[in-house]
């Protein structure tokens, strides 16, 4: 087994965070998102996820008693970088989603089915401490201790959107999520924590040309990871996110989010170039929406950096 795959699933974490519900960046569970990688690795990523429950692509729209099924496919690319002597990465994910939802709008039962491209997502990451940029040869001797990293996830409003509809695949707005994370290795165990804030631009074509604003959404996540061997690890994950209250044409909605989720992840390297991940997550508590269950699969193929 190549020693690269001690940490290569860090790239797979990027596909994992997007392969659930498009537009729900703040709710993701991302174990090993700040692991180190040798400079010059490339990853082709693919994933599928099924989400079911009280979930919409935009969880604060005025629909009640929601029952929805969301199927998401993702295709992505990640490259590891040398950023001023620190290890880093850049990645792009292109999601495609299909949603089938039922709910009450104004006291009347309604249903909708949508399919199309979701908002593409770009992630830039740098490890500020404990994960220097290393050549493939030097990386073979690297062992993790404490890593402190930072990232920026940007979602662009290029997904399928119709301003006359309440349920959409795209969000018709930009979002930006800066985050800082810490990863501590303790033998075969890794303990991780991260804190991020998602900021939203305005949607000026919300349901008939209205203007919809959303406050920042704050999110913290924690992970306990165990490595059975260099190519197999599992994790228990949890996240809590709060904020995100919306206003339409200046009128505040009663949709403050104070929600938590938990999940589990299993990652396995198949050979020097290929690995896969299975993951599950579910709502633990939810003040407003997003109480759903997700089951998914992601795969990555690596090349470059001496593989």
C-alpha positions as CSV (number, residue, x, y, z in Angstrom):
1,X,0.0,0.0,0.0
2,X,1.4,3.4,-0.9
3,X,2.2,5.6,2.1
4,X,0.3,8.4,0.4
5,X,-3.0,6.7,1.3
6,X,-2.3,7.3,5.0
7,X,-3.7,10.8,4.2
8,X,-5.0,10.8,0.7
9,X,-8.7,10.6,1.9
10,X,-8.3,14.3,2.8
11,X,-9.1,14.9,-0.9
12,X,-12.1,12.6,-0.7
13,X,-13.4,14.6,2.2
14,X,-14.1,17.4,-0.2
15,X,-16.3,15.2,-2.4
16,X,-18.0,13.9,0.7
17,X,-18.9,17.4,2.0
18,X,-20.8,18.1,-1.2
19,X,-22.3,14.7,-2.0
20,X,-25.3,15.1,0.2
21,X,-27.6,18.1,-0.2
22,X,-26.4,20.8,-2.6
23,X,-26.5,24.3,-1.0
24,X,-26.1,22.9,2.5
25,X,-22.4,23.6,3.0
26,X,-22.7,24.7,6.6
27,X,-24.2,21.3,7.6
28,X,-21.5,19.0,6.4
29,X,-19.4,16.5,8.3
30,X,-15.8,16.4,7.0
31,X,-13.4,14.1,8.8
32,X,-9.7,14.4,7.8
33,X,-10.3,17.6,5.8
34,X,-6.9,19.0,6.9
35,X,-4.7,16.0,6.5
36,X,-1.3,16.4,4.7
37,X,-0.6,15.3,1.2
38,X,2.6,15.3,-0.9
39,X,2.8,18.1,-3.4
40,X,1.6,17.4,-7.0
41,X,-1.1,14.8,-6.3
42,X,-4.2,14.9,-8.5
43,X,-7.6,13.4,-7.6
44,X,-10.6,12.7,-9.8
45,X,-13.6,12.4,-7.5
46,X,-17.0,10.9,-7.9
47,X,-19.9,10.4,-5.5
48,X,-23.5,9.7,-4.9
49,X,-25.8,10.4,-2.0
50,X,-29.4,9.8,-1.1
51,X,-31.1,12.1,1.5
52,X,-34.5,11.7,2.9
53,X,-36.7,13.5,5.4
54,X,-37.5,17.1,6.3
55,X,-35.0,18.5,3.8
56,X,-35.1,21.1,1.0
57,X,-32.2,22.5,-0.9
58,X,-33.0,25.8,0.9
59,X,-34.3,24.7,4.3
60,X,-35.9,28.1,5.3
61,X,-38.5,28.5,2.5
62,X,-42.1,28.8,3.6
63,X,-43.1,25.1,3.2
64,X,-44.3,23.0,6.2
65,X,-44.7,19.2,6.8
66,X,-42.0,18.5,4.2
67,X,-41.2,15.0,3.0
68,X,-38.5,15.0,0.4
69,X,-36.0,12.7,-1.4
70,X,-32.8,14.1,-2.8
71,X,-30.4,12.2,-5.0
72,X,-27.1,13.9,-5.7
73,X,-24.3,13.0,-8.0
74,X,-20.9,14.8,-7.8
75,X,-17.9,15.0,-10.1
76,X,-14.8,16.8,-8.8
77,X,-11.1,17.5,-9.1
78,X,-8.5,18.2,-6.4
79,X,-4.8,19.0,-6.6
80,X,-2.3,19.3,-3.7
81,X,-0.2,22.4,-3.7
82,X,2.9,24.0,-2.2
83,X,1.6,27.3,-0.7
84,X,4.6,29.3,0.6
85,X,6.1,26.2,2.1
86,X,2.8,25.0,3.6
87,X,0.8,22.1,2.2
88,X,-2.5,23.1,0.6
89,X,-5.1,22.1,-2.0
90,X,-7.5,23.5,-4.5
91,X,-10.7,21.6,-5.5
92,X,-13.8,22.0,-7.7
93,X,-17.0,19.9,-7.4
94,X,-19.8,20.0,-9.9
95,X,-23.1,18.5,-8.4
96,X,-26.2,17.2,-10.2
97,X,-29.3,16.7,-8.1
98,X,-32.9,15.4,-8.3
99,X,-35.4,16.3,-5.7
100,X,-38.9,15.0,-5.1
101,X,-40.8,16.9,-2.3
102,X,-44.2,17.1,-0.8
103,X,-45.4,19.7,1.7
104,X,-48.0,22.3,2.7
105,X,-47.8,25.7,1.0
106,X,-50.4,28.1,2.5
107,X,-52.3,25.2,4.0
108,X,-52.6,23.4,0.7
109,X,-50.8,20.1,-0.1
110,X,-48.4,20.4,-2.9
111,X,-45.6,18.4,-4.6
112,X,-42.7,19.2,-6.8
113,X,-40.0,17.3,-8.7
114,X,-36.9,19.1,-9.9
115,X,-33.6,17.8,-11.5
116,X,-30.6,19.6,-12.9
117,X,-27.2,21.0,-12.1
118,X,-26.6,22.4,-8.6
119,X,-24.4,25.2,-7.6
120,X,-20.7,24.4,-8.3
121,X,-18.3,24.6,-5.3
122,X,-14.7,25.7,-5.1
123,X,-12.5,24.9,-2.0
124,X,-9.1,26.4,-1.2
125,X,-7.2,25.0,1.8
126,X,-3.9,25.6,3.5
127,X,-2.3,23.8,6.5
128,X,-0.8,26.5,8.6
129,X,1.0,24.4,11.2
130,X,2.3,20.8,11.3
131,X,1.9,19.9,7.7
132,X,4.7,21.3,5.5
133,X,4.7,21.0,1.8
134,X,6.7,17.9,1.0
135,X,8.0,16.2,-2.1
136,X,6.8,12.6,-2.6
137,X,10.2,11.3,-1.4
138,X,10.2,13.3,1.9
139,X,6.5,12.7,2.5
140,X,7.2,8.9,2.9
141,X,8.9,9.8,6.3
142,X,6.2,12.2,7.4
143,X,4.1,11.4,10.5
144,X,1.3,13.6,11.7
145,X,1.3,15.2,15.1
146,X,-0.7,18.5,15.4
147,X,-2.1,20.2,12.3
148,X,-3.8,23.6,12.2
149,X,-5.4,24.4,8.8
150,X,-7.8,26.9,7.2
151,X,-10.0,26.8,4.2
152,X,-12.4,28.8,2.1
153,X,-15.4,27.2,0.4
154,X,-17.2,29.3,-2.3
155,X,-20.5,28.3,-3.9
156,X,-21.4,30.0,-7.1
157,X,-25.1,30.7,-8.2
158,X,-24.9,28.8,-11.4
159,X,-27.2,25.9,-10.6
160,X,-30.7,25.4,-12.1
161,X,-33.0,28.1,-10.7
162,X,-36.5,29.4,-11.4
163,X,-37.6,32.5,-9.5
164,X,-41.3,31.5,-9.8
165,X,-40.7,28.3,-7.9
166,X,-40.3,27.7,-4.2
167,X,-38.3,24.5,-4.6
168,X,-35.1,24.8,-6.7
169,X,-31.9,22.9,-7.3
170,X,-29.8,26.1,-7.3
171,X,-29.8,28.9,-4.8
172,X,-29.4,32.0,-7.0
173,X,-26.8,33.5,-4.6
174,X,-23.2,33.3,-3.6
175,X,-22.1,31.8,-0.4
176,X,-18.6,31.9,1.3
177,X,-17.5,29.7,4.2
178,X,-14.1,30.4,5.8
179,X,-13.1,27.7,8.3
180,X,-10.3,26.9,10.7
181,X,-9.6,23.3,11.8
182,X,-7.3,21.4,14.2
183,X,-6.2,17.7,13.8
184,X,-4.3,15.9,16.6
185,X,-2.8,12.4,16.1
186,X,-2.6,10.1,19.1
187,X,-1.2,6.9,17.9
188,X,-3.8,5.2,15.7
189,X,-6.4,7.8,16.8
190,X,-7.0,11.3,15.4
191,X,-9.1,13.9,17.1
192,X,-10.4,16.8,15.0
193,X,-12.4,20.0,15.4
194,X,-13.3,22.8,13.1
195,X,-15.3,26.1,13.2
196,X,-16.6,28.0,10.2
197,X,-19.1,30.7,9.2
198,X,-21.1,30.7,6.0
199,X,-21.9,34.1,4.6
200,X,-24.6,34.6,1.9
201,X,-25.2,37.2,-0.7
202,X,-28.8,38.3,-1.4
203,X,-31.2,36.4,-3.6
204,X,-32.9,39.2,-5.6
205,X,-35.3,36.9,-7.5
206,X,-36.9,34.9,-4.7
207,X,-40.4,33.5,-5.5
208,X,-41.6,36.2,-7.8
209,X,-38.9,38.8,-7.7
210,X,-38.7,39.4,-3.9
211,X,-35.4,40.0,-2.2
212,X,-34.3,37.4,0.3
213,X,-31.5,38.0,2.8
214,X,-29.9,35.5,5.2
215,X,-27.8,36.1,8.3
216,X,-24.5,34.2,8.6
217,X,-24.7,30.5,9.7
218,X,-22.1,29.4,12.3
219,X,-21.0,25.8,12.4
220,X,-18.7,23.7,14.6
221,X,-17.9,20.0,13.9
222,X,-15.9,17.3,15.8
223,X,-14.5,13.9,14.7
224,X,-13.0,10.9,16.4
225,X,-11.0,8.8,13.8
226,X,-9.4,5.4,14.2
227,X,-6.9,4.1,11.6
228,X,-7.0,0.3,11.5
229,X,-4.1,0.3,9.0
230,X,-2.6,2.8,6.5
231,X,-5.4,2.1,4.0
232,X,-8.5,1.7,6.3
233,X,-10.0,4.2,8.8
234,X,-13.4,4.9,10.4
235,X,-14.8,8.0,12.0
236,X,-17.6,9.2,14.2
237,X,-18.7,12.7,13.4
238,X,-20.9,15.5,14.9
239,X,-21.8,19.1,14.0
240,X,-23.8,21.9,15.5
241,X,-24.9,25.0,13.4
242,X,-26.8,28.1,14.4
243,X,-27.9,31.3,12.9
244,X,-29.0,31.8,9.3
245,X,-32.2,33.7,10.0
246,X,-33.8,35.1,6.8
247,X,-35.7,38.1,5.8
248,X,-37.9,38.6,2.7
249,X,-38.3,42.2,1.6
250,X,-37.1,43.3,5.0
251,X,-39.6,41.2,7.0
252,X,-37.9,38.7,9.3
253,X,-38.9,35.1,9.3
254,X,-39.1,32.8,12.3
255,X,-36.5,30.4,11.0
256,X,-33.4,30.8,13.2
257,X,-31.5,27.5,13.0
258,X,-30.1,25.8,16.1
259,X,-29.5,22.3,14.7
260,X,-27.2,19.3,15.2
261,X,-26.2,16.3,13.2
262,X,-24.2,13.1,13.7
263,X,-22.7,10.6,11.4
264,X,-20.2,7.9,10.7
265,X,-17.6,7.4,7.9
266,X,-15.6,4.4,6.6
267,X,-12.8,4.9,4.1
268,X,-10.8,2.1,2.4
269,X,-7.9,2.2,-0.1
270,X,-8.3,-0.3,-2.9
271,X,-4.8,0.0,-4.4
272,X,-2.1,2.7,-4.9
273,X,-4.5,4.9,-6.9
274,X,-8.0,4.2,-5.8
275,X,-10.0,4.5,-2.6
276,X,-13.6,4.8,-1.6
277,X,-15.7,6.1,1.3
278,X,-19.1,5.1,2.7
279,X,-20.8,7.6,5.0
280,X,-24.0,8.1,6.9
281,X,-25.5,11.1,8.8
282,X,-28.7,12.0,10.5
283,X,-30.3,14.9,12.4
284,X,-29.8,14.8,16.1
285,X,-31.9,17.9,16.9
286,X,-33.5,20.6,14.7
287,X,-35.1,23.8,15.5
288,X,-35.8,24.7,11.9
289,X,-35.8,22.2,9.0
290,X,-32.9,20.1,7.9
291,X,-33.9,17.0,9.9
292,X,-32.9,14.4,7.3
293,X,-30.9,11.3,6.9
294,X,-28.2,10.8,4.3
295,X,-26.4,7.7,3.0
296,X,-23.7,8.1,0.4
297,X,-20.7,6.7,-1.4
298,X,-17.6,8.5,-2.8
299,X,-14.7,7.3,-4.8
300,X,-11.3,8.9,-5.8
301,X,-8.6,8.1,-8.3
302,X,-5.2,9.6,-7.7
303,X,-2.2,10.2,-10.0
304,X,1.0,12.2,-10.0
305,X,3.6,12.8,-7.3
306,X,5.3,9.5,-8.0
307,X,2.3,7.2,-7.6
